């Protein structure tokens, strides 16, 4: 994603003119989904079915291409299609649509760059600006390719800073153990051939990138050996590089959910030591370790975390605030400002803030805790003492689960 105008900068955002952005790759739809919140105004190309009256008085329906500005009510993101549907009411009428009519704009990646303009209802606060900065970043770490596999099953994935994308799922019938060794060997060779072909079609290896191969048993190692033999047979230097740099690790299954254990393995941590996802996985592991140790430095739930931040306990010296990014997308403005305030306070105190996505395993683990947690710089043991009195108080608008803290 990039600015539509070269004159636009992060430091010079004109809230009246809005921010115009170009969609230049499928990943941009993920960023657009995080940028656009309920209450914002979006202007973008739109397709509208209209009814027209002919000279004879009859009516005909036809589709017209136009540009519409809508006030956002809701969004729906389809990660497989990299398509974002933004629904709301029209705020600027034209010859086809009147103010107040409902419309859904579909934003998606196409060969021709698509431009949309966004006006933030709450202004460009620190969280929105950071989200925009990440969307515009051209130097984020390269995505990691991964194949999680078992006999007859392979999931080809792309792990980016922001999500795990399943690019292809391969299934192949492998002869049973009672079949001859020749048939079984031939079945696995055909499976490896099919997996390698799909891997090269689904992932762009023209830019060097790490390939993770994970499986129970020796399936991943045998697949790497197969790649090496194909590289030697064909003299393909790209295949030679892929096979040489591939990292083989153990996983319990060939299903996508096994990626969580894969990303925590020592081999992968060494390979991905500086990527955002691994850092967040490690932080969630540390958080759960502290919960088990009962050391007073791990708290979750809005009220306990708010108290800890107010006391300056999530600051310089190891303080970390973990927040689900969904808190900043679909809230009432006043509630959103509260969470933005928590983020800003932690940064002012010298602490670290991590906005986790529920599309990653670390974000799912945080979501199970109510979407917000903190690692404190020093232990506090009474942050939940008023929980009983607060039961009738403000509820979490994004997660109705009871907010509490576990020491």
ZAKOL-974279 format. One record per residue (C-alpha): residue number from 1; residue in one letter; x, y, z. Coordinates in steps of 0.001 Angstrom, whole numbers, padded with zeros to 6 digits. Layout:
BEGIN
(site NUM, "a", (X, Y, Z))
...
END
This chain:
BEGIN
(site 1, "x", (000000, 000000, 000000))
(site 2, "x", (001212, 003522, -000703))
(site 3, "x", (-000026, 007096, -000725))
(site 4, "x", (-001908, 008071, -003879))
(site 5, "x", (-000036, 011397, -003910))
(site 6, "x", (003731, 011797, -003534))
(site 7, "x", (003058, 014983, -001582))
(site 8, "x", (001251, 013080, 001180))
(site 9, "x", (003297, 012179, 004277))
(site 10, "x", (002602, 010606, 007647))
(site 11, "x", (003664, 013827, 009342))
(site 12, "x", (001441, 016017, 007151))
(site 13, "x", (-001951, 014333, 007260))
(site 14, "x", (-004753, 016749, 006362))
(site 15, "x", (-007803, 015463, 008229))
(site 16, "x", (-010157, 017605, 006112))
(site 17, "x", (-008765, 016296, 002806))
(site 18, "x", (-008530, 012718, 004057))
(site 19, "x", (-005817, 010179, 003282))
(site 20, "x", (-005825, 008660, -000205))
(site 21, "x", (-004202, 005238, -000532))
(site 22, "x", (-003362, 002899, -003409))
(site 23, "x", (-004018, -000839, -003206))
(site 24, "x", (-001028, -002414, -004936))
(site 25, "x", (-000892, -005986, -003580))
(site 26, "x", (-003272, -008513, -001958))
(site 27, "x", (-001694, -007970, 001488))
(site 28, "x", (-002979, -004383, 001367))
(site 29, "x", (-006527, -005595, 001989))
(site 30, "x", (-005420, -006838, 005417))
(site 31, "x", (-004085, -003387, 006245))
(site 32, "x", (-007223, -001696, 004878))
(site 33, "x", (-009314, -003893, 007158))
(site 34, "x", (-007317, -002698, 010167))
(site 35, "x", (-007434, 000952, 009074))
(site 36, "x", (-011158, 001259, 008424))
(site 37, "x", (-013385, 001506, 011500))
(site 38, "x", (-017083, 002055, 012105))
(site 39, "x", (-017847, 005779, 011878))
(site 40, "x", (-015127, 006532, 009325))
(site 41, "x", (-015965, 007944, 005900))
(site 42, "x", (-014648, 006067, 002861))
(site 43, "x", (-014641, 007243, -000754))
(site 44, "x", (-013898, 004620, -003400))
(site 45, "x", (-015000, 003224, -006769))
(site 46, "x", (-018356, 001492, -006484))
(site 47, "x", (-020747, -000567, -008577))
(site 48, "x", (-024426, 000281, -008124))
(site 49, "x", (-027542, -001268, -009619))
(site 50, "x", (-030017, 001467, -010558))
(site 51, "x", (-033482, 001558, -012083))
(site 52, "x", (-033978, 003882, -015045))
(site 53, "x", (-037108, 005007, -016867))
(site 54, "x", (-037012, 004830, -020648))
(site 55, "x", (-038669, 007253, -023109))
(site 56, "x", (-041640, 004906, -023362))
(site 57, "x", (-042212, 004936, -019616))
(site 58, "x", (-040927, 001439, -018921))
(site 59, "x", (-038223, 000798, -016330))
(site 60, "x", (-034979, -001061, -016776))
(site 61, "x", (-032301, -002017, -014287))
(site 62, "x", (-028646, -001644, -015058))
(site 63, "x", (-025333, -001502, -013251))
(site 64, "x", (-023291, 001679, -013212))
(site 65, "x", (-019723, 002360, -012113))
(site 66, "x", (-019366, 005458, -009972))
(site 67, "x", (-017534, 006824, -006935))
(site 68, "x", (-019292, 006921, -003604))
(site 69, "x", (-018561, 008294, -000149))
(site 70, "x", (-020118, 006287, 002676))
(site 71, "x", (-020103, 006493, 006462))
(site 72, "x", (-018963, 003080, 007607))
(site 73, "x", (-021289, 000916, 009678))
(site 74, "x", (-019550, -002437, 009331))
(site 75, "x", (-016801, -004292, 007485))
(site 76, "x", (-016318, -007894, 006408))
(site 77, "x", (-012885, -009172, 005420))
(site 78, "x", (-012419, -012363, 003388))
(site 79, "x", (-008738, -013300, 003844))
(site 80, "x", (-008831, -016077, 001237))
(site 81, "x", (-010077, -013729, -001489))
(site 82, "x", (-008179, -010706, -000079))
(site 83, "x", (-011445, -008792, -000382))
(site 84, "x", (-012918, -006222, 002006))
(site 85, "x", (-016606, -005303, 001991))
(site 86, "x", (-017333, -001929, 003596))
(site 87, "x", (-021010, -001227, 004337))
(site 88, "x", (-022573, 002084, 005303))
(site 89, "x", (-024771, 004987, 004262))
(site 90, "x", (-024074, 007413, 001438))
(site 91, "x", (-022958, 010877, 002601))
(site 92, "x", (-022405, 012570, -000790))
(site 93, "x", (-025134, 012107, -003369))
(site 94, "x", (-024688, 011941, -007128))
(site 95, "x", (-026972, 011279, -010086))
(site 96, "x", (-027333, 007620, -009147))
(site 97, "x", (-027534, 007610, -005354))
(site 98, "x", (-029137, 009849, -002720))
(site 99, "x", (-027789, 010754, 000714))
(site 100, "x", (-028774, 008221, 003360))
(site 101, "x", (-029091, 005224, 001024))
(site 102, "x", (-027269, 002084, 002051))
(site 103, "x", (-024385, 000777, -000018))
(site 104, "x", (-021573, -001775, 000261))
(site 105, "x", (-018254, -000913, -001350))
(site 106, "x", (-016025, -003853, -002230))
(site 107, "x", (-012294, -003174, -002000))
(site 108, "x", (-010012, -005782, -003522))
(site 109, "x", (-006676, -006159, -005199))
(site 110, "x", (-006779, -005892, -008975))
(site 111, "x", (-004102, -005567, -011644))
(site 112, "x", (-004871, -001860, -011968))
(site 113, "x", (-004151, 000056, -008761))
(site 114, "x", (-007315, 000953, -006852))
(site 115, "x", (-007488, 004169, -004824))
(site 116, "x", (-009623, 004788, -001760))
(site 117, "x", (-009745, 007796, 000561))
(site 118, "x", (-010388, 007591, 004290))
(site 119, "x", (-011505, 010213, 006815))
(site 120, "x", (-011160, 009025, 010426))
(site 121, "x", (-014149, 009886, 012602))
(site 122, "x", (-011924, 010052, 015690))
(site 123, "x", (-008964, 011681, 013947))
(site 124, "x", (-005573, 010132, 013291))
(site 125, "x", (-004640, 009151, 016831))
(site 126, "x", (-001441, 007273, 017709))
(site 127, "x", (-002901, 003800, 017064))
(site 128, "x", (-004408, 004744, 013686))
(site 129, "x", (-001170, 006463, 012652))
(site 130, "x", (000917, 003433, 013651))
(site 131, "x", (-001435, 001148, 011692))
(site 132, "x", (-001066, 003395, 008654))
(site 133, "x", (002708, 003422, 009076))
(site 134, "x", (002800, -000386, 009073))
(site 135, "x", (000566, -000495, 005991))
(site 136, "x", (002913, 001835, 004121))
(site 137, "x", (006123, 000180, 005272))
(site 138, "x", (008311, -001006, 002417))
(site 139, "x", (011033, -002534, 004581))
(site 140, "x", (009058, -004994, 006728))
(site 141, "x", (010676, -008439, 006986))
(site 142, "x", (010153, -010824, 004101))
(site 143, "x", (007291, -013254, 004488))
(site 144, "x", (008264, -016772, 005496))
(site 145, "x", (007084, -019707, 003371))
(site 146, "x", (006042, -022849, 005245))
(site 147, "x", (004876, -026332, 004311))
(site 148, "x", (003190, -028212, 007161))
(site 149, "x", (002748, -031783, 006013))
(site 150, "x", (002151, -035440, 006755))
(site 151, "x", (001723, -038443, 004468))
(site 152, "x", (-000772, -037430, 001762))
(site 153, "x", (-001470, -033950, 003185))
(site 154, "x", (000392, -030659, 002804))
(site 155, "x", (-000581, -027086, 003695))
(site 156, "x", (001423, -024385, 001926))
(site 157, "x", (001421, -021185, 003984))
(site 158, "x", (002860, -017701, 003882))
(site 159, "x", (003635, -016144, 007264))
(site 160, "x", (003807, -012354, 007175))
(site 161, "x", (004213, -009769, 009921))
(site 162, "x", (000443, -009602, 010187))
(site 163, "x", (-001167, -012925, 009372))
(site 164, "x", (-000757, -016520, 008275))
(site 165, "x", (-002111, -017123, 004776))
(site 166, "x", (-002968, -020636, 003601))
(site 167, "x", (-002019, -020505, -000063))
(site 168, "x", (-002725, -024103, -001030))
(site 169, "x", (-003893, -027370, 000490))
(site 170, "x", (-002690, -030563, -001200))
(site 171, "x", (-004193, -033988, -000626))
(site 172, "x", (-002934, -037119, -002302))
(site 173, "x", (-003884, -040781, -001883))
(site 174, "x", (-000989, -042841, -000537))
(site 175, "x", (-001117, -046660, -000840))
(site 176, "x", (-001777, -048414, 002456))
(site 177, "x", (000925, -050244, 004350))
(site 178, "x", (-000322, -053569, 003005))
(site 179, "x", (000561, -052426, -000505))
(site 180, "x", (003946, -053225, -001965))
(site 181, "x", (006919, -051064, -001013))
(site 182, "x", (007205, -050009, -004649))
(site 183, "x", (003616, -048735, -004722))
(site 184, "x", (004044, -046864, -001432))
(site 185, "x", (007296, -045292, -002595))
(site 186, "x", (005702, -044297, -005892))
(site 187, "x", (002740, -042785, -004058))
(site 188, "x", (004976, -040624, -001867))
(site 189, "x", (007067, -039552, -004871))
(site 190, "x", (003901, -038448, -006666))
(site 191, "x", (002803, -036595, -003517))
(site 192, "x", (006149, -034788, -003252))
(site 193, "x", (006059, -033898, -006946))
(site 194, "x", (002559, -032449, -006594))
(site 195, "x", (003520, -030538, -003430))
(site 196, "x", (006652, -029051, -004987))
(site 197, "x", (004758, -027978, -008103))
(site 198, "x", (002070, -026261, -006034))
(site 199, "x", (004687, -024706, -003749))
(site 200, "x", (006478, -023047, -006667))
(site 201, "x", (003203, -021824, -008147))
(site 202, "x", (001877, -020460, -004849))
(site 203, "x", (005052, -018813, -003490))
(site 204, "x", (007343, -016400, -005313))
(site 205, "x", (010896, -017628, -004749))
(site 206, "x", (012463, -015154, -007187))
(site 207, "x", (013176, -013118, -004043))
(site 208, "x", (015145, -015281, -001593))
(site 209, "x", (012977, -016263, 001368))
(site 210, "x", (013127, -018830, 004135))
(site 211, "x", (011212, -022077, 003685))
(site 212, "x", (010048, -024002, 006753))
(site 213, "x", (009259, -027703, 006323))
(site 214, "x", (007392, -029285, 009222))
(site 215, "x", (005925, -032742, 009735))
(site 216, "x", (005682, -035685, 012099))
(site 217, "x", (008240, -038388, 011374))
(site 218, "x", (010536, -038000, 008362))
(site 219, "x", (008058, -036640, 005801))
(site 220, "x", (009479, -033085, 005810))
(site 221, "x", (013088, -034318, 005698))
(site 222, "x", (012252, -036685, 002819))
(site 223, "x", (010527, -033838, 000994))
(site 224, "x", (013653, -031707, 001349))
(site 225, "x", (015702, -034622, -000033))
(site 226, "x", (013257, -034820, -002944))
(site 227, "x", (013750, -031096, -003662))
(site 228, "x", (017531, -031604, -003596))
(site 229, "x", (017319, -034499, -006058))
(site 230, "x", (015073, -032498, -008385))
(site 231, "x", (017474, -029571, -008219))
(site 232, "x", (020421, -031848, -009112))
(site 233, "x", (018470, -033537, -011913))
(site 234, "x", (017314, -030312, -013543))
(site 235, "x", (020222, -028066, -012627))
(site 236, "x", (017732, -025553, -011245))
(site 237, "x", (019703, -023074, -009103))
(site 238, "x", (016554, -021692, -007444))
(site 239, "x", (015618, -025195, -006290))
(site 240, "x", (019173, -025751, -005087))
(site 241, "x", (018966, -022608, -002961))
(site 242, "x", (015509, -023505, -001623))
(site 243, "x", (016661, -026987, -000589))
(site 244, "x", (019918, -025741, 000935))
(site 245, "x", (018280, -023016, 003064))
(site 246, "x", (015114, -024925, 004032))
(site 247, "x", (014637, -025430, 007777))
(site 248, "x", (013203, -028835, 008751))
(site 249, "x", (011373, -029022, 012080))
(site 250, "x", (009035, -031422, 013833))
(site 251, "x", (005278, -030900, 014104))
(site 252, "x", (002647, -033182, 015592))
(site 253, "x", (000447, -033113, 012458))
(site 254, "x", (000323, -031743, 008939))
(site 255, "x", (-002555, -029402, 009739))
(site 256, "x", (-002277, -025599, 009839))
(site 257, "x", (-002821, -025323, 013602))
(site 258, "x", (000527, -027065, 014110))
(site 259, "x", (002242, -023868, 012959))
(site 260, "x", (002050, -022555, 016514))
(site 261, "x", (004362, -025292, 017842))
(site 262, "x", (006536, -024954, 014735))
(site 263, "x", (007095, -021247, 015328))
(site 264, "x", (008159, -021958, 018911))
(site 265, "x", (010792, -024531, 017963))
(site 266, "x", (014445, -023516, 018581))
(site 267, "x", (015342, -023931, 014897))
(site 268, "x", (012588, -021609, 013746))
(site 269, "x", (013243, -019070, 016495))
(site 270, "x", (016835, -018842, 015335))
(site 271, "x", (015660, -018340, 011759))
(site 272, "x", (012949, -015825, 012575))
(site 273, "x", (014472, -014189, 015668))
(site 274, "x", (013704, -010672, 014462))
(site 275, "x", (010208, -011143, 013060))
(site 276, "x", (007155, -009650, 014724))
(site 277, "x", (005192, -012906, 014961))
(site 278, "x", (007922, -014801, 016808))
(site 279, "x", (008384, -011916, 019250))
(site 280, "x", (004659, -011915, 020005))
(site 281, "x", (004620, -015698, 020444))
(site 282, "x", (007486, -015393, 022918))
(site 283, "x", (005701, -012595, 024807))
(site 284, "x", (002545, -014700, 025154))
(site 285, "x", (004658, -017624, 026359))
(site 286, "x", (006308, -015361, 028941))
(site 287, "x", (002907, -014054, 030040))
(site 288, "x", (001528, -017565, 030607))
(site 289, "x", (004726, -018604, 032402))
(site 290, "x", (004289, -015708, 034820))
(site 291, "x", (000643, -016650, 035406))
(site 292, "x", (001742, -020145, 036339))
(site 293, "x", (004518, -018836, 038596))
(site 294, "x", (002076, -016558, 040443))
(site 295, "x", (004679, -013768, 040559))
(site 296, "x", (002263, -010818, 040501))
(site 297, "x", (003593, -009498, 037172))
(site 298, "x", (001017, -010990, 034766))
(site 299, "x", (-002506, -009533, 034612))
(site 300, "x", (-005330, -009617, 032100))
(site 301, "x", (-008725, -007944, 031745))
(site 302, "x", (-009418, -004250, 031213))
(site 303, "x", (-009815, -003123, 034841))
(site 304, "x", (-006677, -004756, 036318))
(site 305, "x", (-004559, -003657, 033345))
(site 306, "x", (-005920, -000087, 033596))
(site 307, "x", (-004937, 000030, 037271))
(site 308, "x", (-001454, -001291, 036542))
(site 309, "x", (-000897, 001310, 033815))
(site 310, "x", (-002216, 004111, 036046))
(site 311, "x", (000328, 003109, 038705))
(site 312, "x", (003142, 003205, 036145))
(site 313, "x", (003783, -000522, 036456))
(site 314, "x", (003781, -001162, 032697))
(site 315, "x", (006740, 000994, 031815))
(site 316, "x", (010474, 001071, 031374))
(site 317, "x", (012275, -002026, 032595))
(site 318, "x", (010261, -004816, 030997))
(site 319, "x", (006655, -003600, 030972))
(site 320, "x", (004608, -004869, 028011))
(site 321, "x", (001004, -004109, 027061))
(site 322, "x", (-000629, -006734, 024827))
(site 323, "x", (-003828, -005588, 023100))
(site 324, "x", (-006027, -007214, 020480))
(site 325, "x", (-006160, -004910, 017437))
(site 326, "x", (-009931, -005450, 017238))
(site 327, "x", (-010306, -002999, 020143))
(site 328, "x", (-009399, -000165, 017787))
(site 329, "x", (-011692, -001005, 014871))
(site 330, "x", (-015328, -001330, 015890))
(site 331, "x", (-015763, 000501, 019175))
(site 332, "x", (-017652, 003564, 020238))
(site 333, "x", (-015312, 006538, 019888))
(site 334, "x", (-015189, 007195, 023643))
(site 335, "x", (-014227, 003592, 024371))
(site 336, "x", (-011649, 003562, 021597))
(site 337, "x", (-010105, 006726, 023043))
(site 338, "x", (-009812, 004984, 026394))
(site 339, "x", (-007743, 002180, 024883))
(site 340, "x", (-005686, 004611, 022804))
(site 341, "x", (-005003, 006450, 026053))
(site 342, "x", (-003723, 003228, 027638))
(site 343, "x", (-001398, 002663, 024676))
(site 344, "x", (-000091, 006238, 024826))
(site 345, "x", (000460, 006083, 028609))
(site 346, "x", (002509, 002882, 028346))
(site 347, "x", (004650, 004416, 025590))
(site 348, "x", (005162, 007580, 027658))
(site 349, "x", (006278, 005435, 030607))
(site 350, "x", (008828, 003681, 028399))
(site 351, "x", (006952, 000380, 028131))
(site 352, "x", (006389, -001745, 025044))
(site 353, "x", (003036, -002026, 023246))
(site 354, "x", (002084, -004932, 021003))
(site 355, "x", (-001139, -004931, 018974))
(site 356, "x", (-001904, -008582, 018258))
(site 357, "x", (-004111, -009885, 015481))
(site 358, "x", (-006529, -012752, 016081))
(site 359, "x", (-005482, -014118, 012671))
(site 360, "x", (-002246, -015210, 014335))
(site 361, "x", (-002012, -017866, 017027))
(site 362, "x", (-000618, -015370, 019557))
(site 363, "x", (-003650, -013119, 018969))
(site 364, "x", (-006046, -016040, 019465))
(site 365, "x", (-004417, -016826, 022799))
(site 366, "x", (-004789, -013200, 023879))
(site 367, "x", (-008402, -013143, 022683))
(site 368, "x", (-009142, -016012, 025065))
(site 369, "x", (-008060, -013715, 027911))
(site 370, "x", (-010451, -010926, 026903))
(site 371, "x", (-008161, -009202, 024418))
(site 372, "x", (-005903, -007254, 026789))
(site 373, "x", (-003061, -008260, 029106))
(site 374, "x", (000084, -006812, 030602))
(site 375, "x", (003476, -007896, 031878))
(site 376, "x", (004442, -005588, 034754))
(site 377, "x", (007867, -004222, 035596))
(site 378, "x", (007327, -005081, 039260))
(site 379, "x", (004832, -007329, 041078))
(site 380, "x", (001433, -006110, 042282))
(site 381, "x", (-000898, -008514, 044086))
(site 382, "x", (-004184, -006664, 044597))
(site 383, "x", (-005293, -005368, 041199))
(site 384, "x", (-008442, -007509, 041228))
(site 385, "x", (-009579, -006763, 044780))
(site 386, "x", (-012505, -004612, 043581))
(site 387, "x", (-013796, -007074, 040966))
(site 388, "x", (-016940, -007930, 042949))
(site 389, "x", (-017855, -004261, 043328))
(site 390, "x", (-017298, -003624, 039611))
(site 391, "x", (-019484, -006476, 038339))
(site 392, "x", (-022280, -004068, 037452))
(site 393, "x", (-019949, -001594, 035801))
(site 394, "x", (-018847, -001049, 032239))
(site 395, "x", (-018773, -004163, 030058))
(site 396, "x", (-016201, -004932, 027388))
(site 397, "x", (-017972, -003996, 024155))
(site 398, "x", (-015819, -006306, 022032))
(site 399, "x", (-015659, -009306, 024312))
(site 400, "x", (-018472, -010098, 026754))
(site 401, "x", (-016282, -012487, 028713))
(site 402, "x", (-015861, -011599, 032360))
(site 403, "x", (-012822, -009415, 032930))
(site 404, "x", (-010681, -010736, 035690))
(site 405, "x", (-007075, -011289, 036689))
(site 406, "x", (-005285, -014427, 037689))
(site 407, "x", (-002220, -014220, 039861))
END
